[in-house]
């Protein structure tokens, strides 16, 4: 019987860029973060079970969900939204100026962002920049003290400032489009 490979750090060496590598890169660039290790989190509901480890939303904690989407013209997008934001996929393409959107497959997720389902994160743009993935982030997140992101695996969470996250995007050479998702 074969072992199921999941999105945890146990299998990080099978990723194009490992979690340890992205942490080392953040350190080398002098981008500050805090790190928490926890059980694997696949969904917002899973994340909410461990949120007492982090700054609450009311105090500036940016708890997010990440959607890997593809449009009918085969372009790939990463949408980063506040975790409780309701996203209407049928209307989102008009707001973003894309073709009609749908979720990308697990294979395309690995091919374009270098992560498995459950570990999608703004930090996966370290791979996405090479495959022309466009990133859109919820404009309301700009007011957060900390944004909580996975470092390419789903059993670790980093707390980063918006400035730190923007420094990361600058270093990898990607442009974030901040969009009003309300």
C-alpha positions as a Markdown table, in Angstrom:
| # | Residue | x | y | z |
|---|---|---|---|---|
| 1 | Unk | 0.0 | 0.0 | 0.0 |
| 2 | Unk | 1.5 | 3.3 | -1.0 |
| 3 | Unk | 1.7 | 6.2 | 1.4 |
| 4 | Unk | -0.4 | 9.3 | 0.8 |
| 5 | Unk | 1.7 | 12.4 | 0.4 |
| 6 | Unk | 0.1 | 15.4 | 2.1 |
| 7 | Unk | 0.8 | 19.1 | 2.4 |
| 8 | Unk | 2.8 | 18.8 | 5.7 |
| 9 | Unk | 6.4 | 19.5 | 6.2 |
| 10 | Unk | 7.1 | 15.8 | 6.3 |
| 11 | Unk | 7.0 | 15.9 | 2.5 |
| 12 | Unk | 8.5 | 19.3 | 2.0 |
| 13 | Unk | 11.6 | 17.8 | 0.2 |
| 14 | Unk | 9.2 | 16.7 | -2.7 |
| 15 | Unk | 8.3 | 20.3 | -3.4 |
| 16 | Unk | 10.2 | 22.5 | -6.0 |
| 17 | Unk | 11.1 | 24.8 | -3.1 |
| 18 | Unk | 11.0 | 23.3 | 0.4 |
| 19 | Unk | 9.5 | 25.1 | 3.4 |
| 20 | Unk | 13.0 | 25.2 | 5.0 |
| 21 | Unk | 14.4 | 26.8 | 1.9 |
| 22 | Unk | 11.8 | 29.6 | 1.9 |
| 23 | Unk | 12.5 | 30.2 | 5.6 |
| 24 | Unk | 16.2 | 30.4 | 4.9 |
| 25 | Unk | 15.5 | 32.8 | 2.0 |
| 26 | Unk | 13.4 | 35.0 | 4.3 |
| 27 | Unk | 16.2 | 35.0 | 6.8 |
| 28 | Unk | 18.8 | 35.9 | 4.1 |
| 29 | Unk | 16.7 | 38.8 | 2.9 |
| 30 | Unk | 16.2 | 40.0 | 6.5 |
| 31 | Unk | 12.4 | 39.7 | 6.3 |
| 32 | Unk | 11.1 | 39.3 | 9.9 |
| 33 | Unk | 8.5 | 36.7 | 10.8 |
| 34 | Unk | 7.2 | 34.6 | 13.7 |
| 35 | Unk | 6.7 | 30.9 | 13.3 |
| 36 | Unk | 4.2 | 28.5 | 14.8 |
| 37 | Unk | 4.1 | 24.7 | 14.2 |
| 38 | Unk | 0.8 | 23.0 | 14.6 |
| 39 | Unk | -1.3 | 20.1 | 13.2 |
| 40 | Unk | -1.8 | 20.2 | 9.4 |
| 41 | Unk | -4.5 | 22.7 | 8.5 |
| 42 | Unk | -6.4 | 22.1 | 5.2 |
| 43 | Unk | -9.3 | 24.5 | 5.5 |
| 44 | Unk | -10.4 | 27.8 | 7.1 |
| 45 | Unk | -12.4 | 25.7 | 9.6 |
| 46 | Unk | -9.2 | 23.8 | 10.5 |
| 47 | Unk | -7.3 | 27.1 | 10.9 |
| 48 | Unk | -10.0 | 28.5 | 13.2 |
| 49 | Unk | -9.4 | 25.7 | 15.6 |
| 50 | Unk | -5.8 | 26.9 | 16.3 |
| 51 | Unk | -6.3 | 30.7 | 15.9 |
| 52 | Unk | -5.9 | 31.2 | 19.6 |
| 53 | Unk | -2.2 | 30.8 | 18.9 |
| 54 | Unk | -2.3 | 34.1 | 16.8 |
| 55 | Unk | -3.3 | 37.7 | 17.1 |
| 56 | Unk | -7.1 | 38.0 | 16.8 |
| 57 | Unk | -8.6 | 39.7 | 13.8 |
| 58 | Unk | -10.0 | 42.5 | 16.1 |
| 59 | Unk | -6.4 | 43.3 | 17.1 |
| 60 | Unk | -4.9 | 43.3 | 13.6 |
| 61 | Unk | -4.5 | 39.6 | 12.9 |
| 62 | Unk | -4.8 | 38.9 | 9.1 |
| 63 | Unk | -6.3 | 35.4 | 8.9 |
| 64 | Unk | -6.6 | 34.5 | 5.2 |
| 65 | Unk | -7.8 | 32.0 | 2.7 |
| 66 | Unk | -6.0 | 31.4 | -0.6 |
| 67 | Unk | -7.7 | 30.4 | -3.8 |
| 68 | Unk | -5.8 | 29.0 | -6.8 |
| 69 | Unk | -8.0 | 29.9 | -9.8 |
| 70 | Unk | -7.7 | 29.6 | -13.6 |
| 71 | Unk | -9.7 | 31.5 | -16.2 |
| 72 | Unk | -11.2 | 30.2 | -19.4 |
| 73 | Unk | -8.1 | 31.6 | -21.2 |
| 74 | Unk | -5.9 | 29.2 | -19.2 |
| 75 | Unk | -4.3 | 32.0 | -17.1 |
| 76 | Unk | -3.6 | 31.3 | -13.4 |
| 77 | Unk | -4.4 | 33.4 | -10.4 |
| 78 | Unk | -3.8 | 33.3 | -6.7 |
| 79 | Unk | -6.5 | 35.2 | -4.7 |
| 80 | Unk | -5.7 | 36.0 | -1.1 |
| 81 | Unk | -8.7 | 37.1 | 0.9 |
| 82 | Unk | -9.7 | 37.6 | 4.5 |
| 83 | Unk | -10.8 | 34.1 | 5.8 |
| 84 | Unk | -14.5 | 34.9 | 6.2 |
| 85 | Unk | -14.8 | 36.9 | 2.9 |
| 86 | Unk | -17.6 | 35.5 | 0.7 |
| 87 | Unk | -16.2 | 35.1 | -2.8 |
| 88 | Unk | -18.6 | 34.9 | -5.7 |
| 89 | Unk | -16.6 | 33.2 | -8.5 |
| 90 | Unk | -19.3 | 34.1 | -11.0 |
| 91 | Unk | -18.8 | 37.8 | -10.3 |
| 92 | Unk | -15.1 | 37.8 | -9.4 |
| 93 | Unk | -13.8 | 37.8 | -12.9 |
| 94 | Unk | -15.5 | 41.1 | -13.6 |
| 95 | Unk | -13.9 | 42.7 | -10.6 |
| 96 | Unk | -10.4 | 41.3 | -11.5 |
| 97 | Unk | -10.7 | 41.9 | -15.3 |
| 98 | Unk | -10.1 | 38.2 | -16.1 |
| 99 | Unk | -11.9 | 35.5 | -18.0 |
| 100 | Unk | -14.5 | 33.3 | -16.2 |
| 101 | Unk | -12.8 | 31.7 | -13.2 |
| 102 | Unk | -12.8 | 28.2 | -11.8 |
| 103 | Unk | -10.6 | 26.3 | -9.3 |
| 104 | Unk | -7.3 | 24.9 | -10.7 |
| 105 | Unk | -6.6 | 21.2 | -10.3 |
| 106 | Unk | -4.1 | 19.8 | -7.7 |
| 107 | Unk | -1.7 | 18.9 | -10.6 |
| 108 | Unk | -1.8 | 22.5 | -11.9 |
| 109 | Unk | -1.4 | 23.8 | -8.4 |
| 110 | Unk | 1.8 | 21.9 | -8.0 |
| 111 | Unk | 2.9 | 22.8 | -11.5 |
| 112 | Unk | 2.2 | 26.5 | -11.1 |
| 113 | Unk | 2.6 | 27.3 | -7.4 |
| 114 | Unk | 4.7 | 24.3 | -6.2 |
| 115 | Unk | 2.4 | 23.4 | -3.3 |
| 116 | Unk | -0.3 | 20.8 | -2.5 |
| 117 | Unk | -3.9 | 21.5 | -1.7 |
| 118 | Unk | -4.1 | 22.8 | 1.9 |
| 119 | Unk | -0.8 | 24.7 | 1.7 |
| 120 | Unk | -1.7 | 27.4 | -0.9 |
| 121 | Unk | -0.1 | 30.7 | 0.4 |
| 122 | Unk | 1.1 | 34.0 | -0.9 |
| 123 | Unk | 4.7 | 32.6 | -0.3 |
| 124 | Unk | 4.0 | 30.1 | -3.1 |
| 125 | Unk | 4.5 | 33.0 | -5.5 |
| 126 | Unk | 8.2 | 32.1 | -5.1 |
| 127 | Unk | 7.3 | 29.4 | -7.7 |
| 128 | Unk | 4.3 | 31.2 | -9.3 |
| 129 | Unk | 6.4 | 34.1 | -10.5 |
| 130 | Unk | 8.2 | 31.7 | -12.8 |
| 131 | Unk | 4.9 | 30.4 | -14.3 |
| 132 | Unk | 3.2 | 33.8 | -14.7 |
| 133 | Unk | 0.6 | 33.4 | -11.9 |
| 134 | Unk | -1.0 | 36.7 | -11.1 |
| 135 | Unk | -1.7 | 37.5 | -7.4 |
| 136 | Unk | -4.6 | 39.5 | -6.1 |
| 137 | Unk | -4.9 | 40.4 | -2.4 |
| 138 | Unk | -7.9 | 41.6 | -0.5 |
| 139 | Unk | -7.3 | 45.4 | 0.1 |
| 140 | Unk | -8.6 | 45.2 | 3.6 |
| 141 | Unk | -5.6 | 43.0 | 4.6 |
| 142 | Unk | -3.3 | 46.1 | 4.2 |
| 143 | Unk | -4.5 | 47.4 | 7.6 |
| 144 | Unk | -3.4 | 44.2 | 9.4 |
| 145 | Unk | -0.6 | 44.2 | 11.9 |
| 146 | Unk | 0.3 | 40.6 | 11.0 |
| 147 | Unk | -0.8 | 38.4 | 8.1 |
| 148 | Unk | -0.6 | 34.7 | 8.8 |
| 149 | Unk | 0.7 | 32.6 | 5.9 |
| 150 | Unk | 1.9 | 29.0 | 5.4 |
| 151 | Unk | 5.5 | 28.6 | 4.4 |
| 152 | Unk | 4.6 | 26.2 | 1.5 |
| 153 | Unk | 3.4 | 23.5 | 4.0 |
| 154 | Unk | 0.3 | 23.4 | 6.1 |
| 155 | Unk | 1.7 | 22.4 | 9.5 |
| 156 | Unk | 3.6 | 25.7 | 10.0 |
| 157 | Unk | 2.3 | 29.3 | 10.0 |
| 158 | Unk | 4.3 | 32.4 | 9.7 |
| 159 | Unk | 3.2 | 35.8 | 11.0 |
| 160 | Unk | 4.5 | 38.6 | 8.7 |
| 161 | Unk | 3.8 | 42.3 | 8.5 |
| 162 | Unk | 2.3 | 43.7 | 5.3 |
| 163 | Unk | 5.6 | 45.4 | 4.7 |
| 164 | Unk | 7.5 | 42.1 | 5.2 |
| 165 | Unk | 5.2 | 40.4 | 2.7 |
| 166 | Unk | 5.6 | 43.3 | 0.2 |
| 167 | Unk | 9.4 | 43.0 | 0.6 |
| 168 | Unk | 9.1 | 39.3 | -0.2 |
| 169 | Unk | 7.1 | 40.1 | -3.3 |
| 170 | Unk | 9.7 | 42.7 | -4.4 |
| 171 | Unk | 12.6 | 40.3 | -3.8 |
| 172 | Unk | 11.0 | 37.6 | -6.0 |
| 173 | Unk | 9.9 | 40.1 | -8.7 |
| 174 | Unk | 6.1 | 39.8 | -8.6 |
| 175 | Unk | 3.5 | 42.6 | -8.4 |
| 176 | Unk | 0.6 | 42.3 | -6.1 |
| 177 | Unk | -2.7 | 43.8 | -7.2 |
| 178 | Unk | -4.6 | 44.9 | -4.1 |
| 179 | Unk | -8.3 | 44.7 | -4.8 |
| 180 | Unk | -11.5 | 45.5 | -3.0 |
| 181 | Unk | -13.2 | 42.2 | -2.5 |
| 182 | Unk | -16.3 | 43.5 | -0.6 |
